[in-house]
């Protein structure tokens, strides 16, 4: 097993989340908002969708070398599971569920003669004898088989849940008796597992999202891009949170010269165009990697280092907004009666900050974290579109959209790469935004009054 820098930070973030969950599980001021989130159907549905994205991202974050030899490359668990999609490439573009190439070529017939037409694909629809007649019925039949198997697999999850409830309650559990949020979670899981398995089953016979210019499966590219979006959204937040929390609380609580310095710092940082700062930082990383090639023995390690520095620079340039919010809220909290009473009783300032100020800022921090996640995922697409985002060898929705610029100008138009990236990015961002609204309503004191 090989642990990349971003892998280590992802596992560290999971440990931090688990530790916070264990610490907060008996805290009443945290328990009430969490119960409100659990009672929200929209919140539970969006959380289930996010967890499926996270599961795929974690599969792609466990890297290892499958064997020995010169051509032994670093792969992830997702690469290992998707090995058929990687190996079953084509010559060039092919449309979704196609059995022939997208462009006409000179075809050499068995008798040695040539003709101008659409060649058959090496993998997609290769089991068909006459794709012109058999293609659509075969797709419908395979989709039905895949959906039936997906429904059966989802049914096993349902039976497992009912079995666990039976063991706990010692009586026969019924789906209709479950809480509304639980039924929502099970229903969303049922839909995702059924449709996901259908796509996986169809990908054994066709390229469900087509292929790109070099014949690589677009479905594989889209799934691989999930990790990049999650890494940028989560690790950037992990980097910006300490800066925003520490500087925001210190500026609002102590005021004076410390407040002036912190305000000058984030005002100056905001005056620098973020695009130029990111471009300069990425250029510095490229120069460093070029001058230290011996430290980066594979393409994946070089791309991972660039992704890490992109998260770092995005975190450094995005902490100022949350810092301002926390400073303003701290200015209000320091004048509250319980804080003044603690001052009068001689309580140390550090204890006041930890016990009285920080807990009352957690709702702002949690809301900002969830809201910033979707904006950071979209930021990667914008930065990659202008070629200052992740490494070109890294699978990301931004790189797919960037590559689609030339594909959209072709005749006939190649639309499926852009569409696939849009669908998955839309699903992740929509789920994050809906969950952010639920978190905001649950933790906002004005909604709890």
N, C-alpha and C positions, 0 to 999 in steps of 0.2 A: 504494500500500500504506500502511495506517495501523496504527501499532504502539501498542496500549494498554499500560497499565502492567503488567497481568498477563501480556500477551504477551511483553513485554521480559524479565520475570523468568523466564518459562518458557524462553525461548531462552538466558538466562544460566545457568539450571540445567542445560540440556543441554550447554552448553559446559563447565561445571564437571565434569559427569559424564564427558564425553569426555576432559578433561584428566587427571582422576584415573585413568581407565582406561589412558591412555597412560603415566602415571607408574608405575602399579602392574603393568603387564603383565609385567615381568621380575622382580618382587619375589616371592621364594620363599614368604614367609609369607602372601602374598595369593594366590599361584597355587594352592597346595594346596587351600585352602577352595573356590576357584572351580572347580577340577576336581571336587571332591566335589559341588558344586551341579550341575555339568554331568552328573554320573553319576547323579543322582537323577531318576527318571521323574516323580515328583510335582512336584519343583522345576522341571523343564523345562516340563512341561505348564502349570503355573500361570504361569510366566514368559511363555509364548507368549500366554496369555489376557490378561495384563497389557499386553503389547506391542500387542495389537490395540486395547485400550482407549486406550492412549497414542497410537496412530496416529490414532484418531478425534478425540481431544482436540487433537492438533497440527493436524489439518485445520480444527478450529474455532477455532484460535488465530492463523490468518493472515487478517487483516482487510483489506478494501479497499473502495473505492467503485466500483461497476460502471460508472457513467457520470456525466454532468453533469445539473444541473437541481435544482429546488427539492425534489423528492421523492426525491432521491438519498440513500439510506440506507446506513449502514455495514453490510456483510455479511461473512461469513467464507467460506472455501472450502467448508466443509460446507454452508452456506446455499445456495451456488451449485449444488452437486451435488444438494441436496435441494429445489430450486426447485419441482418438480412437487408435492411434499407440501405445501409452503407455499401454493401457489396453489389446490390442489384441496380447499378447505375445504367444510364443510357448514353447515347452519343451526344445529344444536345437537347434542345427544348422538346417537351411533350406536354400536351394539355392534361388536365385532371381526368383520370379514368380513360385515358386514350390507349389505343393499341398500335398507333402509328406515330411517327415523328410529326412535329408541327410544321416543318418546312419540306418542300419538295426537293428531292435529290435524284441523281442518276442511279437507277436500280439495275444491277446486273442479274439477269434471269438465269435459270438453271441451264438453258441451252446456249448461254454465252451472249445472248443479245441484251441490249440495254433499253430502258424506258425511263421516262420522266414521271415521277410519282412520289408518294409518301411511303417510305420504308417502314417495315414492321419494327416494333420495339423489341429489344433483347429480352426484357422482363415483363413489362406491362402488357397484359393480355396475351402472353405467349402461349397460354394453354388453349386459346381459341383457334379453331380451324379456319373459320370464315368470320373475322371480326365485324365485317359490314352488316352481317345479319345477326350474329350471336352476341354482340357486345352489350346492348341494352338489357336484354333478358338475363344475361349472366350477371351483370352488375346488380340488378334487382334481386336475383336469387341469392347471390353472395351477401348482399346487404341484409336480407331476411334471415339467413343463417347466422350471420354475425350478431344481429340484433337479438335473435332468440337466445343465443349463448350468453350475450351480455345480460339479458333479462334474468336468465337462470343464475348467473353469477351474482347479480344484485339480489336475487331472492335468497341466496345463501347468507348474504349480509343481514337481510331482514330476519331470517330464521335464527341467526346467531344472536341478534339483539333480543328477540323474543325469548330465546333460551336463557340469556343472562338475566332478563327480568324475571323469568320463572324461578330461577335459582334464588334470586334475592327476595322475592315476594312469596315464594312457595305456593303460587297459584298460576293458572293458565293466563298468560299475558295476551292481550289483544292489541292490534295496531291502533284501533280507534280509541282505546283508553289512554294512550300515550299523550304527554303534553303537546301542545300545538307546536312549540319550537322543536321538539324531538321529531314529530311527524314531518316538519319542514326539512330538517336535516336529512332524514331518511329518504324523503322524496327527491331532494336535490342529488343526494348520493346515488340513488337509483338511476336518475337521468344521466348523470355524468358517467357512471360505470357502464351503463348500457350503450350510450353513444360512443364512449371511448373504446370499448371493446369492439364495436362495429367497425370503427375506423381502423383499428389494429388488424382485424380480420381481413378487411378489404385491402389493406396495404400488403398483404401476402400475395395478392394477385394483380394489383394495379398500383400506380402512383396516384394516390387519392388527391394530392394537391399539385400534381404534375412534376416536372423537372426543370432545372435551370439551364443556363447556357452550356455548362460542362456536363449535363446529364445527372446532376445530383438531386436526390429526392427532396422536394420542397417541404414535405411533411416532416422529415427528419430535421431540416434546418429550423423549422418553426418551433419544434419541440426543444431543440438544443438552445434556442434563443431565450427560453424561459429563465434559465439560470442567470444569464447576463442581466435581464431586467430585474430579477430579484436581488442579485448582488448589488447592483447600483442603488436600488431603492432602500435596502436594509443597511448595507455597510456604510453608505454615505450618511445615513441617519445616525449610525453608531459613532461616526467621527464627529458630526456636528453637535450632537447632544451635549457632551461634556463642556464644549466651548460655550454654547448658548446658556446652559444652566449656571455654570460657575460665574461667567462674566455678567450675566443678567442679574443674578441674585446679589453679587457683590456690589454692582453699580447701584442698584436700588436700595440696598440696606445701609451701606456705609456712606454713600453720596460723597460730597467734597471732591478732593483731588483725584481719588480713585474713580469716581463716576466720570469726571472730565476725561481722564485718560482712556477709559473704556469707550466712551462715546466718540472720542477722537479716532480710536482704533477702528470701530465698525463704520464710522462715517467715511474715513479714508478708504477702507476696503470697498465700500459701496460705490465710491467714485471711480474705481478702476473698472473698465469694461470687462465683464466676466468672460466673454468669448476670447478676448485677447489674452487674458490671464491663463485660461485653460489651454489655448493653443501654445503659449510659451512653455507651460509646464509639460505638455505632451512632447514638445520638441526636445526639452531637456531630458526626458525619460528615454527617448529614442537615441539621443547621443550617448547617454550613459550605457544603454544596452549594447550599442555598437562598439563602444570602447571596452566592454567587459563581456565579450562573447563567451568566454570560458565559464562564466557563472550561469549562463542560460543555455543549457544543452539541448533544448527542444523548442519547437515553435510554440507549444502550449505554455511553457514557462515564460517565454517572452511576452506572449499575449496576456498572460495572467498578471505579470508585473505592470503592464500598461493599464489593465483594468483596475488594478489596485491603486495606482497613482491617479487615475481618473476619479475614483471614489474619494480619494484624499483631497484633491483639488476642489471637487464639487462640495465636499463637506466644509472646507475652509471658506468657500465663497457663499455658502447658504445658511450659516449659523446666525447671521446678523438679524434676520427678521424675528426669529424666536427669541433672540437676546433682548430685543426691544420690548416684546410683549412681556417677558418675565421681569424686566426692569420696571415697567410701568405697574405691573401687579404687585411687585415687592414694595414699591413706594407706597401703595395703598395699605398693604398688610402691616408694614412696620408702624403704622399709626393706629392699628387696632388695639382695643383695650387689653386683650390678653397678652399681646406682645409688650405693651407698656408696663403691664403688671409684672411680667417676667423681668424686665429691666429694673423695675423698682425693687424686686426681691433679690437682685444681685446675680441672676442667672447668667452664665457665660454667653457671650455672643455666638460662639460656635454651636452651643446647644440650642439656642433660639433658632438659628438658621436650620438646623437639622430637624428639630421637633415641631417647630411652629410655622416656619416660612415654607420650607420645601414640600411638606405634605399638602399644603393648601395651594401649591402650584402644579400638583401632579395632573389635575384635569386639563390644564392648558398644555402641558408637555405631551400627554397622551393624545390629545386631539391634534396637536401640531404634527406629531410623528406620523399618524395615519394619513393626515391630509397631504403631507410632504411626500409620502411614498409614491403616489400616483404621478405627481409632478416630476419627480426624479426619473421615473420610468419613461415618461414622455421626453424628458431632457436628453436621454441617451439617443433617442431616435433623431432629434434635431441636431445634436452634435455629430453623430455619425453621418448625417446627410451632408454636412459641410466638411467632412473628412477630418474632424478633430476629436472624434469619439473613441470607441474601442478599436483595437487592432483589426485591420481588414480580414485577418484570418479567423477572428472570433465570430462565432455565430451570434447574431443579434438582430432584433427586428429593425433597428436603425440601419444596419448594413444591408439588410434585405430591401428596405425602402430605398436606400441610396442606389443599390444595384438596379432597382426597378425603373430608375429614371430613363436609362437607355432602352430598357425592354419596352417601356410604354411608347417609345417613339418608333418601334418596329412596325412593319406592315407584313403580315397581320400582327396585331398588338398582342404582347405577352402580359397578361393581366394577373395571373394566379399568384406570383410571388408577393406582389403588393397586397392582394386580397387576403392571402394567408396570414401575413404579418399583421394586417389591420384587424382581422378577426380575433386573433389571440391577444394582441395588445389591447383591443377594445374590451375583451372579456376580463383581463386582469385589472385594467384601470377602472372599469365600471364596478367590479366587485370591491376594489379598494375604496372607491368613492362612496358607495352605498354603506360599506362598513364604517367609514369615517363619519358619515352622518349619524349612524346609530351610536357610535362612541361619543360623538359630540353631545347628542341629546341625553345620553346616560350620565356623563361626567360633568356636564355644565350645571353649576349650582342653581341657575335660574330655572332650569327645567325640573330640578328636584325639589324645589320649594313648594 
